[in-house]
């Protein structure tokens, strides 16, 4: 893998998008880590595919229809509700 696969500028850009402040030493460390991750994915690309049919089987119990809780019972232990719904914290 070439050294320019991930640049410090790209790491800073991703950090900015994620609203994460990184010091210069952290940018360097993350740049190396991203390079290592991409190199690992390149290694995985080299693994030969295995020819086999994709048999999907349900290894769990069979689905069973059963009655669900009514609204009052479901909301009974909720710390906060609003208009008959669970109320969660505001997210930015």
MOPEKA-V934248 format. One record per run of one state. SS is the DSSP state (@ for helix, = for strand, . for the rest). FROM is the first residue (numbers start at 0). TO is the last residue. If there is no record, write none. Layout:
# MOPEKA-V934248
SS,FROM,TO ; SS,FROM,TO
This chain:
# MOPEKA-V934248
.,0,1 ; @,2,4 ; .,5,6 ; @,7,16 ; .,17,22 ; @,23,44 ; .,45,69 ; @,70,74 ; .,75,79 ; =,80,81 ; .,82,83 ; =,84,85 ; .,86,91
